[in-house]
């Protein structure tokens, strides 16, 4: 099951294209994606039944062309968690030690944006970080590794864009602020339910500049703390809520550790992909 947020409407991927959920469900689920996440079990059951029926093949298709506005699949998460230093090669390029516990910070909700949304670059040094984003599907407190995946609604593609000057300002680094300028949390284009994957713990991910070089490439199986471990450790402290997002960390290849350092500039288009999840496109503009 694949859902998206196009022109402020919740849509699902059908056999011929995207289908408007509010219309297809007769108003049972509204146009706001949060209504689906608020009752993910019921929404998932209805979607599977609907997509298996003849109605899906006959449903009108929502335009998803160049004029469409893609919002983040989850527009208003209650909580956004992010994890630093979660790939050993990125830890090594940062000249740091492998952490004994996940290095957790937050990205504020006003930084969220969607596929194809322009990001106005602020003053400073803006870096890329390709990440798998986990979307929580039901209330989760004190999960175990064995139950962790059952709390996950699906996966999406994300970028943890980071302005390094502010992020690394001391004496205490400003991770959350440096990573929360408007547009610094692009997510999308779709949320893909976990049953779409043979092995959701081993997916290729990476990013490149459009028309240019590959900047990052790895597999999620290289995480220090995998998705079940992150859900377990986060939910041991904070109850996780439907629609919460977890940015799970980035592999090696960020711009700030290169020689010489390389950062995003107006005119760049950052293309981020995750195997089986999708491709997220983020154009950079001047502020």
C-alpha positions as CSV (number, residue, x, y, z in Angstrom):
1,X,0.0,0.0,0.0
2,X,1.3,3.4,-1.0
3,X,-0.3,6.7,0.1
4,X,0.6,10.2,-0.8
5,X,-0.5,13.8,-0.1
6,X,-1.2,15.6,-3.4
7,X,-2.8,19.1,-3.6
8,X,-3.8,18.8,0.1
9,X,-5.7,15.5,-0.5
10,X,-4.9,12.0,0.8
11,X,-4.5,9.6,-2.1
12,X,-3.6,5.9,-2.4
13,X,-1.8,4.3,-5.3
14,X,-4.2,2.3,-7.4
15,X,-3.8,0.2,-10.6
16,X,-4.1,3.2,-12.9
17,X,-2.8,6.0,-10.7
18,X,-3.5,7.9,-7.5
19,X,-7.1,7.7,-6.1
20,X,-8.7,10.3,-3.8
21,X,-9.4,8.5,-0.5
22,X,-12.2,10.7,0.8
23,X,-14.2,10.2,-2.4
24,X,-13.4,6.5,-2.7
25,X,-14.3,5.8,0.9
26,X,-17.5,7.9,0.8
27,X,-16.2,10.2,3.5
28,X,-15.2,7.4,5.9
29,X,-11.7,8.8,5.8
30,X,-11.1,12.5,5.1
31,X,-8.7,14.3,2.8
32,X,-6.3,14.9,5.6
33,X,-3.6,12.1,5.8
34,X,-3.7,12.4,9.6
35,X,-7.2,10.8,9.6
36,X,-5.7,7.7,8.1
37,X,-2.9,7.5,10.7
38,X,-5.3,8.2,13.5
39,X,-6.9,4.8,12.8
40,X,-4.2,3.0,10.8
41,X,-5.6,-0.5,11.3
42,X,-9.0,0.4,10.0
43,X,-7.5,2.4,7.1
44,X,-5.2,-0.4,6.1
45,X,-8.0,-2.9,6.2
46,X,-10.3,-0.7,4.0
47,X,-7.5,0.1,1.6
48,X,-6.5,-3.5,1.0
49,X,-10.2,-4.4,0.5
50,X,-10.8,-1.5,-1.9
51,X,-7.7,-2.0,-4.0
52,X,-8.6,-5.7,-4.4
53,X,-12.1,-4.8,-5.7
54,X,-13.1,-3.8,-9.2
55,X,-13.9,-0.3,-7.9
56,X,-10.2,0.6,-7.8
57,X,-9.7,0.0,-11.5
58,X,-12.7,2.1,-12.3
59,X,-11.9,5.1,-10.0
60,X,-11.0,8.5,-11.3
61,X,-7.3,9.2,-11.2
62,X,-5.8,12.2,-9.4
63,X,-3.4,14.3,-11.5
64,X,0.2,13.9,-10.3
65,X,1.9,15.8,-13.1
66,X,4.3,18.8,-12.9
67,X,1.6,21.1,-11.6
68,X,0.8,18.9,-8.6
69,X,1.8,20.0,-5.1
70,X,3.2,17.2,-3.0
71,X,2.9,17.6,0.7
72,X,4.7,15.4,3.2
73,X,2.8,12.1,3.6
74,X,2.4,13.0,7.3
75,X,1.9,16.8,7.5
76,X,1.5,17.3,11.2
77,X,3.3,14.7,13.2
78,X,3.1,15.2,17.0
79,X,6.8,14.3,17.3
80,X,9.8,14.1,15.0
81,X,12.8,12.1,16.3
82,X,16.1,12.1,14.5
83,X,19.1,9.9,15.1
84,X,22.8,10.9,14.5
85,X,25.8,8.7,14.1
86,X,23.9,5.6,13.1
87,X,26.2,4.3,10.3
88,X,29.7,3.3,11.1
89,X,31.1,4.8,7.9
90,X,29.6,8.2,8.7
91,X,30.9,7.9,12.3
92,X,34.4,7.2,10.9
93,X,34.3,10.2,8.5
94,X,33.2,12.4,11.4
95,X,36.2,11.1,13.5
96,X,33.9,10.1,16.4
97,X,33.3,6.9,18.4
98,X,30.4,4.5,17.9
99,X,27.8,5.6,20.5
100,X,26.6,3.1,23.1
101,X,23.1,4.6,22.9
102,X,21.3,6.3,19.9
103,X,22.3,10.0,19.5
104,X,18.8,11.5,19.5
105,X,17.6,15.0,18.6
106,X,14.5,16.5,17.1
107,X,13.6,18.3,13.9
108,X,10.8,20.8,14.5
109,X,7.6,20.4,12.6
110,X,7.9,23.7,10.7
111,X,10.8,22.2,8.8
112,X,8.7,19.6,7.1
113,X,8.1,19.8,3.4
114,X,7.3,17.4,0.5
115,X,8.5,16.0,-2.8
116,X,9.5,18.7,-5.4
117,X,9.2,21.5,-2.8
118,X,11.8,24.2,-3.2
119,X,14.1,24.7,-0.3
120,X,15.3,28.3,0.3
121,X,18.9,28.0,1.5
122,X,19.7,30.2,4.5
123,X,23.0,31.9,5.1
124,X,25.6,29.3,6.2
125,X,26.7,25.8,5.1
126,X,23.8,23.6,4.1
127,X,24.6,19.9,4.0
128,X,22.7,16.8,2.8
129,X,21.9,13.6,4.8
130,X,19.9,10.9,3.0
131,X,17.7,9.0,5.5
132,X,15.1,6.3,5.9
133,X,12.1,7.8,7.7
134,X,9.9,5.5,9.8
135,X,6.2,6.4,10.4
136,X,4.6,5.2,13.5
137,X,1.1,3.7,13.0
138,X,-0.3,3.1,16.5
139,X,0.4,4.1,20.2
140,X,3.7,2.6,21.2
141,X,5.2,2.6,24.7
142,X,7.9,0.1,25.8
143,X,8.0,-1.9,22.7
144,X,10.3,-4.9,22.4
145,X,12.5,-5.8,19.5
146,X,10.0,-8.6,18.7
147,X,7.0,-6.3,18.5
148,X,8.7,-3.1,17.2
149,X,7.8,-3.5,13.5
150,X,4.1,-4.0,14.4
151,X,4.0,-0.4,15.5
152,X,5.3,0.9,12.2
153,X,2.7,2.1,9.6
154,X,5.3,2.5,6.8
155,X,8.5,4.0,5.5
156,X,9.3,7.1,3.5
157,X,12.3,8.8,2.0
158,X,13.8,11.8,3.9
159,X,16.5,14.3,4.0
160,X,17.9,15.7,7.2
161,X,19.2,18.9,5.7
162,X,21.7,20.6,8.1
163,X,23.1,24.1,8.4
164,X,26.5,23.1,9.8
165,X,27.6,26.5,11.3
166,X,24.6,26.8,13.6
167,X,24.5,23.0,14.2
168,X,28.0,23.0,15.5
169,X,28.0,26.2,17.5
170,X,29.2,25.5,21.0
171,X,29.8,25.0,23.8
172,X,26.6,22.8,23.4
173,X,25.9,22.0,19.7
174,X,22.6,23.2,18.3
175,X,21.5,20.1,16.4
176,X,17.8,20.7,16.5
177,X,18.0,24.4,15.4
178,X,20.6,23.8,12.8
179,X,18.5,21.1,11.2
180,X,15.1,22.9,11.4
181,X,15.1,25.8,8.9
182,X,12.0,25.8,6.8
183,X,12.2,23.0,4.2
184,X,15.0,21.2,6.1
185,X,12.9,18.0,6.5
186,X,11.7,17.0,3.0
187,X,9.8,13.7,3.2
188,X,8.1,11.7,0.5
189,X,6.8,11.3,-2.1
190,X,4.9,8.3,-0.6
191,X,4.4,6.5,2.6
192,X,4.9,2.7,1.8
193,X,3.4,0.2,4.2
194,X,5.8,-2.4,5.7
195,X,4.0,-5.3,4.0
196,X,5.4,-4.1,0.7
197,X,9.0,-5.3,1.6
198,X,10.6,-8.7,1.7
199,X,13.1,-7.4,4.2
200,X,12.5,-3.8,5.5
201,X,15.7,-4.0,7.4
202,X,17.9,-4.1,4.3
203,X,17.2,-1.4,1.7
204,X,19.6,0.5,-0.5
205,X,19.6,4.3,0.1
206,X,21.5,7.2,-1.2
207,X,21.4,10.7,-2.8
208,X,23.0,12.5,-5.7
209,X,22.9,15.9,-7.3
210,X,20.7,15.9,-10.4
211,X,22.9,15.7,-13.5
212,X,25.9,15.1,-11.2
213,X,27.7,12.8,-8.9
214,X,26.3,10.3,-6.4
215,X,26.9,11.7,-2.9
216,X,25.9,8.9,-0.7
217,X,25.1,5.2,-1.1
218,X,24.6,2.5,1.5
219,X,22.1,0.0,2.8
220,X,19.9,0.3,5.9
221,X,21.3,-3.0,7.1
222,X,24.5,-1.0,7.9
223,X,22.8,0.9,10.7
224,X,24.3,0.7,14.2
225,X,20.8,0.7,15.7
226,X,18.3,-0.8,13.3
227,X,14.6,0.2,13.1
228,X,13.4,-2.3,15.8
229,X,16.2,-1.1,18.1
230,X,15.3,2.5,17.6
231,X,11.6,1.9,18.2
232,X,12.4,-0.1,21.3
233,X,14.8,2.5,22.8
234,X,12.8,5.5,21.9
235,X,9.5,4.1,23.2
236,X,11.2,3.0,26.5
237,X,11.4,6.8,27.3
238,X,8.8,8.6,25.1
239,X,5.4,7.1,24.2
240,X,5.3,7.1,20.4
241,X,2.1,8.3,18.7
242,X,0.4,7.6,15.4
243,X,2.1,9.7,12.7
244,X,5.3,10.3,14.6
245,X,8.4,10.3,12.4
246,X,11.8,8.8,13.0
247,X,14.7,10.0,10.8
248,X,17.0,7.0,11.2
249,X,20.4,8.4,10.4
250,X,22.7,8.9,7.4
251,X,25.6,7.0,5.9
252,X,29.0,8.4,4.8
253,X,29.3,11.0,2.1
254,X,28.1,14.2,3.7
255,X,29.6,17.4,2.4
256,X,31.1,18.7,5.6
257,X,33.6,15.9,5.9
258,X,34.9,16.1,2.3
259,X,38.2,17.5,1.2
260,X,37.5,20.3,0.4
261,X,34.1,20.5,2.0
262,X,31.1,20.7,-0.4
263,X,27.7,22.2,0.4
264,X,24.4,22.8,-1.4
265,X,24.0,25.9,-3.5
266,X,21.0,27.6,-5.3
267,X,20.2,25.8,-8.5
268,X,21.2,22.3,-7.1
269,X,18.6,19.6,-7.2
270,X,19.1,17.0,-4.5
271,X,17.7,13.5,-5.5
272,X,17.3,11.0,-2.7
273,X,16.2,7.4,-3.2
274,X,15.5,4.3,-1.1
275,X,15.0,0.9,-2.7
276,X,11.3,0.0,-2.8
277,X,10.3,3.2,-1.1
278,X,10.7,5.9,-3.8
279,X,12.7,8.9,-5.0
280,X,12.5,12.4,-3.4
281,X,13.5,15.4,-5.4
282,X,14.4,18.7,-3.6
283,X,15.3,21.8,-5.6
284,X,17.5,24.4,-3.8
285,X,16.9,28.1,-4.3
286,X,18.3,31.3,-2.9
287,X,16.7,32.7,0.3
